[in-house]
Amino acid sequence: MPYTPIVATLGYVLSPDRRQVLMIHRNARPGDQHLGKYNGLGGKMERDEDAAACMRREIREEAGIECGAMRLRGTISWPGFGKQGEDWFGFVFVIDDFTGTALTSNPEGTLEWIDVDKIAQLPLWEGDRQFLPLVFDDDPRAFHGVMPYRDGAMQSWTYSRL
């Protein structure tokens, strides 16, 4: 059976001093699959976009800022992650430079600048705890991972770097 995931982007905007990252605290929509958790910014790719264009659009829509320099840190396949067990595939970026002033909230929740070294203390998806160290480490190679989910729970995590 062919793999036909929902394709998305996930981005982590760094502050100019690179000590903080802009995260969304998903606290605005009852019934949100992510309610109460902190996430990077991003969303579903549109059919006429490439991954970088999608990331720029999502950051503009969710945070009100314009991306400058970005780095693709990796890709993740999330089989079974969706609310109804849909498969997702994401391109994970770090945004090193931006213009404008970030919004303080959007329809999904509150936007907060979090110290990079304190991310692990936040309420996160268990899977995020596995890949976030790879997003922020000093290894220049991109990672490519698979993280299957079943009934809302991460089952495993494997990755390689190129």
Residue pairs with C-beta under 8 A, 6 or more apart in sequence:
3 77
3 87
4 87
5 77
5 78
5 79
5 86
5 87
5 88
5 89
6 44
6 82
6 86
6 87
6 88
6 89
7 44
7 45
7 88
7 89
7 90
7 91
8 42
8 43
8 44
8 45
8 54
8 88
8 89
8 90
8 91
9 42
9 43
9 45
9 51
9 54
9 55
9 58
9 90
9 91
9 92
9 93
10 39
10 40
10 41
10 42
10 76
10 90
10 91
10 92
10 93
11 40
11 41
11 42
11 55
11 58
11 59
11 67
11 70
11 92
11 93
11 94
11 95
12 21
12 22
12 23
12 40
12 41
12 92
12 93
12 94
12 95
12 135
12 136
13 21
13 22
13 41
13 59
13 63
13 65
13 67
13 95
13 98
13 102
14 20
14 21
14 94
14 95
14 96
14 116
15 21
15 22
15 113
18 96
18 116
19 115
19 116
20 113
20 114
20 115
20 116
21 40
21 113
21 114
21 116
21 119
21 136
22 41
22 63
22 102
22 111
22 112
22 113
22 114
23 38
23 39
23 40
23 41
23 111
23 112
23 113
23 114
23 119
23 122
24 38
24 39
24 40
24 41
24 62
24 106
24 108
24 109
24 110
24 111
24 112
25 37
25 38
25 109
25 110
25 111
25 112
26 32
26 34
26 35
26 36
26 37
26 38
26 39
26 108
26 109
27 35
27 36
27 109
27 110
28 105
28 106
28 107
28 108
28 109
28 110
29 35
29 107
29 108
29 109
32 108
33 83
33 152
34 108
34 125
36 123
37 122
37 123
37 124
37 125
38 112
38 114
38 119
38 122
38 123
38 124
39 124
39 125
39 128
40 92
41 58
41 59
41 62
41 63
42 54
42 55
42 58
42 59
42 62
42 90
43 54
43 58
43 61
43 62
44 54
45 51
45 54
46 54
46 57
49 57
51 72
51 91
52 70
52 72
52 93
54 91
55 67
55 70
55 91
55 93
55 95
56 66
56 67
56 70
59 65
59 66
59 67
59 95
59 98
60 66
60 67
61 106
62 103
62 106
62 108
62 111
63 102
63 103
63 106
63 111
64 100
64 101
64 102
64 103
65 98
65 99
65 100
65 101
65 102
66 98
66 99
66 100
67 95
67 97
67 98
68 95
68 96
68 97
68 98
68 99
69 95
69 96
69 97
70 93
70 94
70 95
70 96
71 93
71 94
71 96
72 91
72 92
72 93
72 142
73 92
73 93
73 94
73 134
73 135
73 142
73 143
74 92
74 131
74 134
74 135
74 142
74 143
74 144
74 145
74 159
75 89
75 90
75 91
75 92
75 142
75 143
75 144
75 145
76 89
76 90
76 92
76 131
76 144
76 145
76 146
76 147
77 87
77 88
77 89
77 145
77 146
77 147
78 87
78 88
78 89
78 90
78 127
78 147
78 148
78 149
79 87
79 146
79 148
79 149
80 86
80 87
80 148
80 149
80 150
80 155
81 87
81 88
81 147
81 149
82 88
92 131
92 135
94 135
94 136
102 111
102 113
103 111
104 110
104 111
105 111
114 122
116 136
119 132
119 136
120 129
120 132
124 132
125 154
126 153
126 154
127 147
127 149
127 154
127 157
130 145
130 147
130 154
130 157
131 143
131 145
131 147
131 157
131 159
134 143
134 145
134 159
134 161
139 161
141 161
141 162
142 161
142 162
143 159
143 160
143 161
144 159
144 160
144 161
144 162
145 157
145 158
145 159
145 160
146 156
146 157
146 158
146 159
147 154
147 155
147 156
147 157
148 154
148 155
148 156
149 155
